[in-house]
Every structure is written in C-alpha cells, then in structure tokens.
C-alpha cells in the first residue's frame, strides 16, 4: 500500500527526530520507523470505520424520522440510499476489517456528537444533494458517493485531522495518501467482487521494507561522512548555514547514491526535490538539485558510486 515517496518522508521524519543526539540507538530508530509505517494501516481501517459511523448515523436519522409523533411526508419516506450503500455492504464482510473493528480501541462513535455534526454538514454538500436527487442505487453511484465523501469532505477537514492527531501523531502526514489508497480500493470493487478475504499490507513487498530500513541506517551511520562530501561542493558557504532539513535530505539522497545501486540517481534526486517542496523552504528544491548532481557526478567519476541494472536507466 505505502509508496516509496511516503517511505522516504517517514525515514526523513525519524532521522530528523534522532539527529543531533550524542548517540543514536539505530535499532530504536528503526523500530520507531516501523511503528510509523504500520500506523498507515491503522489509519486506513480507521477511515473505513468513519464511513461506517456515518452510515450508522444515517440509519439512526431514518429511524428517528419514522418514529416522529407528527411525521411529514418526507419523514415517512426517507431516502435509504446511503444507509443501504452496496459498496459498504461488500466492505463490511472483510475479515481483516472485522478484526480491526473488534480489536482496536479507537472508536469514532465515542465522539458521537462531533461525528454526527460532521455528517449533517456533509449531507448538505452539493454532491450529496445530487446523489439523493438522482436516486441511483447502482454500484457505480454507491462507489462514487463514498469517493466524494473521502475526497471532498474528509480530506483537508481540520476537525477530522485534529481527532486523528489526538489518537496517533503519525496520522496527519499520512492522511492524504491513505485516502487515495482507500479510493483506489473502492473503485476496484466490482459487482462480483468477494471482499471477505481481501488483505491490505502496509509494505508493497519485502524490498520496500528493506529499502526504508537501509535508508535510515545508512544515513545515521554515514551522516558525518556525507557532511564532509557536502562541504567539498558548497562554495562560499558553511555547512552549518544549510537548513537542517535540507542537510538531512542530502544525507538520505546520498545514502541512495552509495548503497542502492538499483535506484537511478535521477529518481532519487527528483524524489527529494518533490519532498522538499512540502517540508523545506521555497528555494530548497533548486539547491538540492544542484548540489546532488555535483556530488553524484563527482563521486561516480571517482568510482565511489556504481549503479547497476535498473539504476543505470536515465543516469545523469
């Protein structure tokens, strides 16, 4: 599930948290990294559970409408479109989700008033009103309304972000990515899909786990060596004047240069340029691009960097 870019971001966060200490317990840092990565899976299922919480509140709304002392025609004929959402019915039988719902302490309904208020706001959204007006019970419509809720209202919602952050400090940075992963899953569900045995894994494969752990370990072990190389390539500039986050991104990029021969240098540089746009200053991307190209070409010429296989593709 988790992408290499998000893995790089998580490694950067852990490396930043541990950098500057007199001594760094590498295994503790790796364990913290793995906890951070695993939290993505918890967030994935928590957001699915939020959709079920909205459905439960919608079912309660329908029941209350029917039980009014003086019900209106609308109360007597409430829309059950969302409450009977066919995609949610398919997802609900998933064994992995069921295990999460029974074993995890985080429950959206413990914040019932807030969740209910949010749902009432979401129901007033133009896309939801259109959904009700079209009265379409198809799988396509069921799929679309869930994706719209995730994309248009859950993503970027400050109150939801705050509730998530109170439960897990790692979740806010993961929210956008995990929402995208859930949307991809929902869109993949077909009429004949048997979702009961679907399994979501946080790493796409063992190579990704090894990549993240090796990246962090190499940066911690060789950080001082990397600083010496950086100093050779910054003219009229002192190492301490480089923004710390930029310096750590240089370390991580260099770890990929030296220790991961199968990753093309251009891929590494482009990835950290993109990450810098969100985690550093406006000028960082240009700085990183320039200094990393110089370091790579110099170290490659010196024979200290050797790329093989896929790592040779589009080499600079």
C-alpha positions as CSV (number, residue, x, y, z in Angstrom):
1,X,0.0,0.0,0.0
2,X,2.6,2.5,1.0
3,X,4.6,4.3,-1.7
4,X,8.4,4.7,-1.8
5,X,7.9,8.5,-1.5
6,X,6.0,8.2,1.7
7,X,8.6,5.8,2.9
8,X,11.3,8.4,2.2
9,X,9.2,11.0,4.1
10,X,8.8,8.7,7.1
11,X,12.5,8.0,7.1
12,X,13.2,11.7,7.0
13,X,10.9,12.4,9.9
14,X,12.6,9.7,12.1
15,X,16.0,10.8,11.0
16,X,15.2,14.4,11.9
17,X,13.8,13.4,15.3
18,X,17.0,11.5,16.1
19,X,19.6,13.8,14.5
20,X,21.8,15.8,16.8
21,X,21.8,13.4,19.7
22,X,25.2,12.5,21.2
23,X,24.5,8.9,20.3
24,X,21.7,7.3,18.3
25,X,20.4,3.9,19.0
26,X,20.0,2.6,15.5
27,X,17.7,-0.2,16.3
28,X,15.4,2.1,18.3
29,X,15.2,4.4,15.4
30,X,14.4,1.5,13.0
31,X,11.7,0.3,15.4
32,X,10.2,3.8,15.5
33,X,10.2,3.9,11.7
34,X,8.4,0.6,11.5
35,X,5.8,1.9,14.0
36,X,5.3,5.0,11.9
37,X,4.9,2.9,8.7
38,X,2.5,0.4,10.4
39,X,0.3,3.4,11.6
40,X,-0.7,3.8,7.9
41,X,-2.6,0.5,8.1
42,X,-4.4,1.6,11.3
43,X,-5.4,4.9,9.6
44,X,-6.6,3.0,6.6
45,X,-9.1,1.0,8.6
46,X,-10.0,3.9,10.9
47,X,-11.1,5.9,7.9
48,X,-13.2,3.0,6.6
49,X,-14.7,2.8,10.1
50,X,-15.6,6.5,9.8
51,X,-17.7,5.8,6.7
52,X,-19.5,3.1,8.7
53,X,-20.0,5.6,11.5
54,X,-21.7,7.9,9.0
55,X,-23.8,5.1,7.7
56,X,-24.9,4.2,11.3
57,X,-25.8,7.8,12.0
58,X,-27.8,7.9,8.7
59,X,-29.7,4.8,9.8
60,X,-30.5,6.4,13.1
61,X,-31.7,9.5,11.3
62,X,-34.1,7.3,9.2
63,X,-35.4,5.5,12.3
64,X,-36.0,8.8,14.2
65,X,-37.8,10.3,11.2
66,X,-40.2,7.3,11.0
67,X,-40.9,7.4,14.8
68,X,-41.8,11.1,15.0
69,X,-45.2,11.9,16.6
70,X,-46.2,14.0,13.7
71,X,-44.1,12.8,10.7
72,X,-44.1,14.7,7.5
73,X,-44.3,13.0,4.1
74,X,-40.5,13.3,3.9
75,X,-40.2,11.7,7.3
76,X,-42.4,8.8,6.2
77,X,-40.4,8.3,3.0
78,X,-36.8,8.9,3.9
79,X,-34.1,8.2,1.4
80,X,-32.2,5.0,2.3
81,X,-29.7,5.4,-0.5
82,X,-26.6,5.9,1.7
83,X,-27.8,3.6,4.5
84,X,-28.0,0.8,2.1
85,X,-24.8,1.6,0.2
86,X,-23.8,-1.6,-1.6
87,X,-20.1,-0.9,-1.5
88,X,-20.2,-0.6,2.3
89,X,-22.1,-3.8,2.5
90,X,-19.3,-5.5,0.5
91,X,-16.5,-4.0,2.5
92,X,-18.2,-4.8,5.8
93,X,-17.7,-8.5,5.4
94,X,-13.9,-8.2,5.1
95,X,-12.3,-10.3,7.7
96,X,-9.3,-8.0,8.2
97,X,-11.5,-5.0,8.7
98,X,-13.7,-7.0,11.2
99,X,-10.6,-8.0,13.2
100,X,-9.6,-4.3,13.3
101,X,-13.0,-3.2,14.5
102,X,-13.1,-5.7,17.2
103,X,-9.5,-5.3,18.5
104,X,-8.8,-1.6,18.1
105,X,-9.6,0.8,20.9
106,X,-10.2,3.8,18.6
107,X,-14.0,4.2,18.0
108,X,-15.5,7.1,16.2
109,X,-18.8,6.7,18.0
110,X,-17.1,7.7,21.2
111,X,-17.1,11.1,19.7
112,X,-20.7,10.8,18.6
113,X,-21.7,14.4,18.8
114,X,-18.8,15.6,16.6
115,X,-19.2,12.8,14.1
116,X,-22.9,13.4,13.8
117,X,-22.5,17.1,13.3
118,X,-19.9,16.5,10.6
119,X,-22.2,14.1,8.9
120,X,-25.1,16.6,9.0
121,X,-22.7,19.1,7.3
122,X,-21.6,16.6,4.7
123,X,-25.2,15.7,3.8
124,X,-25.8,19.4,2.8
125,X,-22.9,19.3,0.3
126,X,-24.0,19.8,-3.4
127,X,-22.6,16.4,-4.4
128,X,-24.6,14.7,-1.7
129,X,-27.8,16.5,-2.6
130,X,-27.2,15.5,-6.3
131,X,-26.7,11.9,-5.1
132,X,-30.1,11.9,-3.4
133,X,-31.8,13.6,-6.2
134,X,-30.6,11.1,-8.8
135,X,-31.9,8.2,-6.6
136,X,-29.4,5.8,-8.2
137,X,-28.9,2.5,-6.4
138,X,-26.3,1.2,-8.8
139,X,-22.8,0.1,-7.7
140,X,-21.3,2.9,-9.7
141,X,-23.3,5.5,-7.7
142,X,-22.6,3.8,-4.4
143,X,-18.9,3.8,-5.3
144,X,-18.9,7.5,-6.3
145,X,-20.6,8.9,-3.2
146,X,-18.1,7.2,-0.9
147,X,-15.2,8.6,-3.0
148,X,-16.8,12.1,-3.0
149,X,-17.1,12.0,0.8
150,X,-13.5,11.0,1.2
151,X,-12.1,13.4,-1.4
152,X,-14.3,16.4,-0.9
153,X,-15.1,16.4,2.8
154,X,-12.8,14.1,4.9
155,X,-9.6,15.1,3.1
156,X,-8.5,18.5,4.4
157,X,-11.1,18.6,7.2
158,X,-9.4,20.3,10.2
159,X,-11.7,18.8,12.8
160,X,-11.2,15.2,11.5
161,X,-7.4,15.9,11.3
162,X,-7.4,17.0,14.9
163,X,-9.3,13.9,16.1
164,X,-6.9,11.7,14.2
165,X,-3.8,13.5,15.6
166,X,-5.1,13.2,19.1
167,X,-5.2,9.4,18.6
168,X,-1.9,9.0,16.7
169,X,0.8,11.6,16.0
170,X,1.8,9.9,12.7
171,X,-1.6,10.0,11.1
172,X,-1.8,13.6,9.8
173,X,1.1,13.3,7.4
174,X,-0.4,10.1,6.1
175,X,-4.0,11.2,5.6
176,X,-3.9,12.3,2.0
177,X,-2.0,9.2,0.9
178,X,-4.3,6.8,2.8
179,X,-7.4,8.5,1.5
180,X,-6.1,8.0,-2.0
181,X,-5.4,4.3,-1.2
182,X,-9.0,3.8,0.0
183,X,-10.4,5.5,-3.0
184,X,-8.4,3.2,-5.3
185,X,-9.7,0.2,-3.4
186,X,-13.3,1.3,-3.5
187,X,-13.0,1.9,-7.3
188,X,-11.7,-1.6,-7.7
189,X,-14.7,-3.3,-6.2
190,X,-17.0,-4.9,-8.8
191,X,-20.4,-6.5,-8.6
192,X,-18.9,-10.0,-8.4
193,X,-16.0,-9.0,-6.0
194,X,-15.6,-11.2,-2.9
195,X,-14.0,-8.7,-0.5
196,X,-14.1,-11.0,2.5
197,X,-10.6,-12.3,2.1
198,X,-9.0,-9.1,0.7
199,X,-5.8,-8.3,2.6
200,X,-4.2,-4.9,2.8
201,X,-0.5,-4.8,3.6
202,X,1.4,-1.7,4.6
203,X,4.5,-2.6,2.5
204,X,4.0,-3.5,-1.1
205,X,6.8,-6.1,-0.8
206,X,9.8,-7.0,1.3
207,X,12.1,-4.9,-0.9
208,X,10.2,-1.8,0.3
209,X,10.7,-2.7,4.0
210,X,14.4,-3.4,3.4
211,X,14.7,-0.1,1.4
212,X,13.3,2.0,4.3
213,X,15.3,0.3,7.0
214,X,18.6,0.5,5.0
215,X,18.0,4.1,4.1
216,X,17.6,5.1,7.7
217,X,20.5,3.0,9.0
218,X,22.9,4.3,6.3
219,X,22.1,7.9,6.9
220,X,22.6,7.5,10.7
221,X,25.9,5.6,10.2
222,X,27.4,7.7,7.4
223,X,26.0,11.1,8.2
224,X,29.3,12.6,9.2
225,X,31.0,11.2,6.1
226,X,28.2,12.7,3.9
227,X,28.8,16.1,5.6
228,X,32.4,16.0,4.5
229,X,31.4,15.4,0.9
230,X,28.8,18.1,1.0
231,X,31.4,20.6,2.3
232,X,33.6,20.0,-0.7
233,X,30.7,21.1,-3.0
234,X,29.4,24.2,-1.3
235,X,31.4,27.3,-2.3
236,X,31.5,30.3,0.0
237,X,29.1,28.6,2.3
238,X,29.4,26.9,5.6
239,X,27.8,23.5,6.4
240,X,26.0,24.9,9.5
241,X,24.3,27.5,7.3
242,X,22.4,24.9,5.4
243,X,18.9,24.4,6.7
244,X,18.9,21.2,8.8
245,X,16.1,19.6,6.9
246,X,17.9,20.2,3.6
247,X,21.1,18.7,5.0
248,X,19.3,15.6,6.2
249,X,17.6,15.2,2.8
250,X,21.1,15.4,1.2
251,X,22.2,12.6,3.6
252,X,19.3,10.4,2.6
253,X,19.8,11.1,-1.1
254,X,23.5,10.2,-0.8
255,X,22.6,7.0,1.1
256,X,20.6,6.0,-2.0
257,X,23.5,7.0,-4.3
258,X,26.1,5.0,-2.4
259,X,24.2,2.0,-1.0
260,X,21.3,1.3,-3.5
261,X,22.8,0.6,-6.9
262,X,19.4,-0.4,-8.4
263,X,17.8,3.0,-7.9
264,X,18.5,5.5,-10.7
265,X,20.2,8.7,-9.5
266,X,17.6,10.9,-11.3
267,X,14.8,9.1,-9.5
268,X,16.5,9.8,-6.1
269,X,17.1,13.5,-6.9
270,X,13.6,14.0,-8.2
271,X,12.0,12.4,-5.2
272,X,13.8,14.6,-2.7
273,X,13.1,17.7,-4.8
274,X,9.4,16.9,-4.5
275,X,9.6,16.2,-0.8
276,X,11.5,19.4,-0.2
277,X,8.6,21.4,-1.7
278,X,6.4,20.3,1.3
279,X,9.0,20.1,4.0
280,X,11.5,22.8,3.4
281,X,11.9,26.3,2.0
282,X,10.9,27.7,-1.3
283,X,14.5,27.7,-2.7
284,X,15.4,24.2,-1.4
285,X,14.4,22.3,-4.5
286,X,16.9,24.2,-6.6
287,X,19.6,23.9,-4.0
288,X,19.1,20.2,-3.7
289,X,19.0,19.6,-7.4
290,X,22.3,21.5,-8.0
291,X,24.3,20.1,-5.1
292,X,23.1,16.5,-5.6
293,X,24.0,16.5,-9.3
294,X,27.5,17.8,-8.4
295,X,28.0,15.2,-5.7
296,X,26.8,12.3,-7.8
297,X,28.9,13.1,-10.8
298,X,32.0,13.7,-8.7
299,X,31.6,10.5,-6.7
300,X,30.7,8.5,-9.8
301,X,33.8,9.7,-11.6
302,X,35.9,8.8,-8.5
303,X,34.5,5.3,-8.6
304,X,32.7,5.6,-5.3
305,X,29.2,5.2,-6.8
306,X,28.3,2.3,-9.1
307,X,24.9,1.9,-10.5
308,X,23.7,-1.4,-11.9
309,X,20.7,-2.8,-13.7
310,X,17.7,-0.5,-13.4
311,X,19.9,2.0,-11.7
312,X,21.6,2.8,-15.0
313,X,18.3,3.9,-16.6
314,X,18.3,7.7,-17.3
315,X,21.6,8.1,-15.4
316,X,22.8,11.7,-15.2
